[in-house]
Amino acid sequence: MNLNERVLSMEAQLLTCLQENLRIPSVQGEAAEDAPYGVEVRKSLEHVLSAAQALGFRTENVDNHLGWCEYGEGEEMVAVLGHLDVVPAGDGWSFDPWGGEIRDGRIWGRGTMDDKGPSIAALFALAALRDSGLPIRRRIRLLFGCNEETGSQDVKYYLAKGGEVPVMGFTPDAEYPVINGEKGIINVTFSRNYQQSGDLQVLEIHGGTAPNVVPAAAWAKLACSQALAQHITQLSAPKVCFTATEYGVLVEAEGISAHGSTPEQGENAIGRLILALDMLPFEGEMAAVVHFLASTLGMESDGRSAGIYLHDEVSGGVTLNWGTLDGDEKRLSMKINYRYPVTKSYEDCAPTLDAAFAAAGFVKDTEQHKAKLYIPEDSQLVTTLLKVYAQHTGLEGKAKCIGGGTYAKMLPNILAFGPIFPGDEVREHKPDEFIEIPKLMKNAQIIASAMYEMAK
């Protein structure tokens, strides 16, 4: 039985293991004892490490920040980095996001594509490679992270604790053929206090679930007189609903969710809501805040009105996603995720955006920055992964740059490789996330071959 056949022979075990893990809602939660990213994330890690032990691999749990399993001998180690944390389910599902349901040749649930499916596929690919008896001279380590979606503090902790650095590796958390460049990513939180005046005032405002998800819904509760409420409810705006209430008016905006790295593929409900609110007769500070946000961000996805549009031929232009908005009578807070081209830098964009918000009375509360990544196309790692891709698909692949951010930025000589095939819909971070079972198994075969090529 060759390596591809051995991978396919493990399909039933792989699917069962993946279903079990999908039923653990491993969204980052409140830190607890022995659970730095929340109890559910810890449960997901414990489950995968238990599965790895049952398969006979050496394992280590790095204080529930990250875990790994390993096969082989030798001084050098190659790695596959996956993650078990997921973004919130959000709205709009027709399947249970935590059900792991198999239907129509697909497995459904949050994490099937990003990144539990590929991570668990790697586990069984490693078992198939071991059972094949193919000779390797380097150890192969699978790292299972717990904080990729919200900062990658897990890999930083692993390194701080003396975790071994691989000589090369990949993360199955993007696209094929291979990703040799990733845009720089900045997650920033701005807030502003204000005093309201006039007949129309904000009581509550909310939209979005995470900075790297295009929000599909947003709403605002506004206090006003009955006369003004009657006037507002006569207004119209695309995909916006104005409803009279006992306190005044409820304004609801509808959008289309998408991954924060491709915001142009969605419709930002927060931006749509703010554009609708900019039509209304706010006064004083609130009028200034609403107009600033509408004119600076709105529903744009390229940062042009914010003054940070940049572009290069290698990776394209800046993308900007207004991910969350929360406020009450006295304060607004928002999270923005934006990404700059691989030939540009933090200094080319962040100071400009910060200055614009500061001039409008906002304070920058938090910021996370992952610098851009770029490895030349003629490197050994790129050529090795492209060879494996061609062998399994019959297609000649070319390296590409993306806006998504992966673990590839956290360790040297690591690239993103799979799991999405050219032409497939990008489904991560969206409702009804799924992966086709034949493509899940094809990923497992590709991962097994790539591990062998790196380790032989």
C-alpha positions in Angstrom: 0.0 0.0 0.0 1.5 3.3 -1.1 1.4 6.6 0.9 -1.7 7.9 -0.9 -3.6 4.7 -0.3 -2.6 4.6 3.4 -4.0 8.2 3.8 -7.3 7.2 2.3 -7.5 4.1 4.5 -7.6 6.4 7.6 -10.6 8.5 6.3 -13.1 7.1 8.9 -10.8 7.7 11.8 -10.0 11.2 10.6 -13.6 12.2 10.2 -14.6 10.9 13.6 -11.7 12.8 15.2 -12.6 16.0 13.3 -16.3 15.7 14.2 -15.5 15.4 17.9 -13.3 18.4 17.8 -15.7 20.5 15.8 -18.2 20.0 18.7 -15.9 21.9 21.0 -16.6 25.6 20.5 -13.0 26.7 20.8 -13.5 30.5 20.4 -11.1 32.4 22.7 -12.7 32.9 26.0 -11.8 34.4 29.4 -8.5 33.2 30.7 -8.7 30.7 33.6 -6.3 28.5 35.5 -4.5 26.2 33.1 -6.6 27.7 30.2 -4.9 30.9 28.9 -7.3 31.2 26.0 -10.4 29.9 27.7 -11.6 26.5 28.8 -13.1 25.5 25.4 -9.8 26.1 23.6 -8.0 24.0 26.2 -10.5 21.2 25.6 -9.9 21.3 21.9 -6.1 21.0 22.4 -6.5 18.2 25.0 -8.7 16.3 22.5 -6.2 16.5 19.7 -3.2 15.6 21.9 -5.1 12.6 23.2 -5.9 11.5 19.6 -2.1 11.8 18.8 -1.2 9.7 21.8 -3.7 7.1 20.8 -2.0 7.0 17.4 1.3 6.3 19.1 3.1 9.7 18.8 5.2 11.5 21.3 3.3 14.6 22.6 3.9 17.6 24.7 1.4 20.2 26.0 3.1 23.6 26.4 1.0 24.9 29.4 -2.1 24.8 27.2 -0.8 27.6 25.0 0.2 25.1 22.3 0.8 21.4 21.9 2.7 19.2 19.6 3.3 15.6 18.5 6.3 14.2 16.8 7.6 11.3 14.7 11.0 10.3 13.6 14.6 10.7 14.7 17.4 13.1 13.8 19.0 16.4 14.9 16.9 18.5 12.5 13.1 18.9 12.6 10.5 20.0 10.1 7.1 21.2 11.1 3.5 21.6 10.2 1.7 24.4 12.1 -2.0 24.3 12.5 -4.4 26.0 14.9 -7.4 24.8 16.9 -8.9 28.1 17.9 -11.7 29.5 15.7 -13.5 32.8 15.2 -17.0 33.2 16.6 -19.8 31.4 14.7 -21.7 34.7 14.0 -25.1 34.7 12.4 -26.7 33.3 9.2 -26.0 29.6 9.7 -28.3 26.9 8.3 -26.3 24.2 10.0 -25.3 23.9 13.7 -21.9 25.6 13.7 -20.7 23.3 16.5 -22.4 20.1 15.1 -19.8 18.6 12.8 -22.6 17.3 10.6 -21.8 15.2 7.6 -24.1 15.8 4.7 -23.9 15.9 0.9 -20.3 14.7 0.9 -19.2 17.6 3.1 -18.5 18.1 6.8 -20.0 21.3 8.2 -19.0 23.5 11.1 -16.8 26.4 12.4 -13.2 25.3 11.9 -13.7 22.7 9.1 -11.6 24.8 6.8 -9.9 27.2 9.2 -8.1 25.3 10.6 -9.3 22.2 12.5 -9.9 20.3 9.3 -6.4 20.7 7.8 -4.7 20.3 11.3 -6.4 17.0 12.0 -5.8 15.9 8.4 -2.1 16.5 9.1 -2.3 14.3 12.2 -3.6 11.3 10.2 -1.3 12.1 7.3 1.6 11.8 9.7 0.3 8.4 10.9 0.0 7.2 7.3 3.6 8.4 6.6 4.9 6.5 9.6 3.0 3.4 8.7 4.3 3.5 5.1 7.9 2.9 6.3 9.3 5.5 4.0 12.8 6.5 5.3 13.2 10.1 6.7 16.3 11.8 8.2 14.6 14.6 10.0 12.0 14.6 12.7 8.5 15.8 11.8 6.6 17.8 14.4 2.9 18.9 14.2 2.2 22.0 16.3 -1.3 22.6 17.4 -1.8 26.3 18.2 -4.5 27.9 20.3 -4.3 31.6 19.6 -3.8 32.1 15.9 -7.0 34.0 15.3 -6.4 36.6 18.1 -2.7 37.4 18.2 -0.5 34.2 17.9 0.7 34.6 21.5 0.8 30.8 21.6 3.8 30.6 19.3 5.5 33.4 21.1 5.0 31.4 24.4 6.3 28.2 22.7 9.5 30.1 21.7 9.9 31.8 25.1 9.8 28.3 26.7 12.6 27.1 24.5 10.5 25.5 21.8 12.6 24.1 19.0 12.6 26.0 15.7 12.1 23.9 12.6 14.5 24.1 9.7 11.5 24.5 7.4 7.8 23.9 7.4 4.4 25.1 6.4 1.0 25.9 7.8 -2.1 24.5 6.0 -4.1 27.7 6.6 -4.4 29.6 3.3 -4.4 28.5 -0.3 -2.7 26.4 -2.9 -0.4 26.3 -4.9 1.8 28.0 -2.2 1.9 31.4 -0.5 5.3 33.1 -0.5 4.1 36.5 0.7 1.7 37.8 3.3 0.7 41.3 3.8 1.5 43.1 7.0 -1.5 43.0 9.4 -2.5 45.7 11.9 -5.4 45.2 14.4 -6.2 48.5 16.2 -8.8 49.6 18.7 -10.0 53.2 18.8 -12.4 54.7 21.3 -13.9 58.1 22.0 -15.9 59.6 24.9 -18.5 62.2 24.1 -21.3 64.3 25.5 -24.6 64.2 23.6 -27.0 67.0 23.0 -30.2 67.6 21.1 -33.4 65.6 20.5 -31.6 62.7 18.8 -29.2 60.6 21.0 -27.5 57.2 20.8 -28.6 54.8 23.6 -26.7 51.7 22.3 -24.9 50.8 19.1 -23.4 47.4 18.1 -22.0 45.5 15.2 -19.6 42.8 14.3 -17.9 39.8 16.1 -14.2 40.1 15.4 -11.8 42.5 13.7 -11.0 40.0 10.9 -14.6 39.3 10.0 -16.7 41.5 7.8 -19.8 42.2 9.9 -23.1 40.9 8.6 -25.3 42.9 11.0 -25.3 46.1 13.0 -27.9 48.1 14.9 -28.4 51.3 16.9 -31.0 52.2 19.5 -31.7 56.0 19.3 -33.7 58.1 21.8 -35.8 60.8 20.2 -39.2 62.4 20.3 -42.2 60.7 18.7 -42.3 63.4 16.0 -38.7 62.9 15.0 -39.2 59.1 15.2 -42.1 59.4 12.7 -39.9 61.4 10.4 -36.9 59.0 10.6 -39.1 55.9 9.9 -40.1 57.5 6.6 -36.4 57.5 5.4 -35.0 54.7 3.3 -31.5 53.4 2.7 -30.3 50.2 1.0 -30.5 47.2 3.4 -31.3 49.5 6.4 -34.5 49.3 8.4 -35.8 52.2 10.6 -38.4 51.0 13.2 -40.3 53.2 15.7 -40.0 52.0 19.3 -41.0 53.1 22.8 -37.7 54.8 23.3 -37.4 56.3 19.8 -36.0 54.4 16.8 -34.2 51.2 16.1 -31.9 51.3 13.1 -30.8 47.9 11.7 -28.3 47.4 8.9 -27.7 44.2 6.9 -24.4 43.2 5.3 -22.6 40.2 3.9 -19.9 38.5 5.9 -16.5 37.7 4.5 -12.9 37.2 5.7 -11.2 40.3 6.9 -8.4 39.8 4.4 -10.9 40.1 1.5 -13.3 42.7 2.7 -14.3 43.6 -0.8 -16.0 40.3 -1.1 -18.5 41.2 1.6 -20.7 44.2 2.6 -19.8 45.9 5.8 -23.0 46.3 8.0 -21.3 48.7 10.4 -20.3 51.0 7.6 -23.8 50.8 6.2 -25.3 51.6 9.6 -23.0 54.7 10.0 -23.8 56.0 6.6 -27.5 55.7 7.5 -26.9 57.5 10.8 -25.1 60.3 9.0 -28.4 61.1 7.3 -30.0 61.8 10.7 -30.1 65.2 12.6 -27.6 64.5 15.3 -26.1 67.6 17.0 -22.9 68.5 18.7 -20.2 65.9 19.4 -22.3 63.0 18.2 -22.9 64.6 14.8 -19.1 65.1 14.4 -18.3 61.5 15.4 -20.8 60.0 13.1 -19.8 62.2 10.2 -16.1 61.5 10.7 -16.7 57.7 10.7 -19.0 57.9 7.7 -16.6 60.0 5.6 -13.3 58.3 6.8 -14.4 54.6 6.8 -18.0 54.1 5.6 -18.2 50.9 3.6 -14.8 51.3 1.9 -12.5 48.4 2.0 -9.2 49.9 0.6 -8.5 52.7 3.1 -8.6 55.4 0.5 -10.7 57.9 2.4 -8.6 57.2 5.5 -5.5 58.2 3.6 -3.7 54.9 3.8 -4.3 53.4 0.3 -1.0 51.8 -0.8 -0.4 49.3 -3.7 2.4 47.2 -5.2 2.6 44.8 -8.2 3.5 41.8 -6.0 0.6 41.7 -3.5 -1.9 44.4 -4.5 -3.4 47.1 -2.4 -4.3 47.9 1.2 -7.4 46.2 2.6 -9.3 47.6 5.5 -12.1 45.9 7.5 -14.1 47.8 10.2 -14.7 44.7 12.3 -16.6 45.8 15.4 -18.4 48.7 16.9 -19.8 49.0 20.4 -21.2 52.1 22.2 -23.6 53.6 24.6 -24.7 57.1 25.7 -21.1 58.2 26.6 -18.5 56.1 24.7 -17.8 54.4 21.4 -15.2 51.6 20.8 -14.2 50.0 17.5 -11.8 47.5 16.1 -10.2 47.8 12.7 -8.2 45.2 10.8 -6.1 46.5 7.9 -3.3 45.0 5.8 -0.5 46.6 3.8 1.4 45.3 0.7 4.5 43.2 1.1 6.9 45.8 -0.2 5.5 48.5 2.1 5.8 49.0 5.9 4.0 49.8 9.1 5.4 53.4 8.9 3.8 53.9 5.5 0.2 53.6 6.9 -0.2 53.3 10.7 0.9 56.9 11.6 -1.5 58.4 9.0 -4.5 56.5 10.3 -3.6 57.1 13.9 -3.3 60.8 13.2 -6.7 61.0 11.5 -8.4 59.4 14.5 -6.5 61.4 17.0 -7.6 64.6 15.2 -11.2 63.5 15.6 -10.9 63.0 19.3 -10.3 59.2 19.4 -7.7 57.4 21.5 -5.8 54.3 20.3 -6.4 51.8 23.1 -4.6 48.7 21.7 -2.7 47.6 18.6 -1.3 44.4 17.3 1.1 44.3 14.3 2.3 41.3 12.3 5.0 42.4 9.8 4.8 41.4 6.2 6.4 38.1 5.0 8.1 37.5 1.7 10.3 34.6 0.6 11.6 34.5 -3.1 10.1 32.0 -5.5 13.4 30.2 -6.1 13.9 29.2 -2.5 14.1 25.5 -1.7 10.9 25.5 0.4 8.8 27.1 -2.3 10.1 24.8 -5.1 9.6 21.7 -2.9 6.0 22.6 -2.1 5.2 23.5 -5.7 6.6 20.1 -6.8 4.3 18.3 -4.3 1.3 20.3 -5.5 2.0 19.5 -9.1 2.4 15.8 -8.4 -1.0 15.6 -6.7 -3.0 17.9 -9.0 -1.4 17.7 -12.3 -1.3 21.5 -12.4 1.8 23.7 -12.6 1.5 26.1 -9.7 3.0 29.5 -9.1 3.7 31.1 -5.8 1.4 34.0 -4.8 0.9 36.7 -2.2 -2.2 37.0 0.0 -3.7 39.4 2.5 -4.4 36.7 5.0 -2.1 36.3 8.0 -0.9 32.9 9.1 1.6 31.3 11.5 4.1 31.6 8.7 5.0 35.0 10.1 5.8 33.5 13.5 8.7 31.2 12.7 11.5 31.5 10.1 11.3 29.5 6.8 7.6 28.7 7.1 5.1 29.2 4.3 1.3 28.8 4.0 0.4 25.8 1.9 -3.3 24.9 1.3 -6.0 23.9 2.1 -8.0 25.9 -0.5 -7.7 24.8 -4.1 -7.7 27.3 -7.0 -11.3 28.3 -7.9 -12.8 27.2 -4.6 -15.0 29.5 -2.6 -13.2 31.1 0.4 -15.5 29.8 3.2 -13.5 30.5 6.4 -15.0 33.1 8.8 -18.3 32.8 7.0 -21.6 31.2 7.9 -22.0 27.5 6.9 -18.3 26.8 6.8 -17.6 23.4 5.3 -15.0 21.3 3.6 -15.7 18.7 1.0 -14.6 15.3 2.3 -12.8 14.3 -1.0 -10.8 17.6 -0.8 -10.1 17.1 2.9 -8.6 13.7 2.0 -6.7 15.2 -0.9 -5.3 17.7 1.5 -4.2 14.9 3.8 -2.4 13.2 0.9 -0.6 16.5 -0.1 0.4 17.1 3.5 1.8 13.6 3.9 3.8 14.0 0.7 5.1 17.4 1.7 6.2 16.2 5.1 8.1 13.4 3.5 9.8 15.6 1.0 10.9 18.0 3.7 12.1 15.2 6.0 13.7 12.7 3.6 
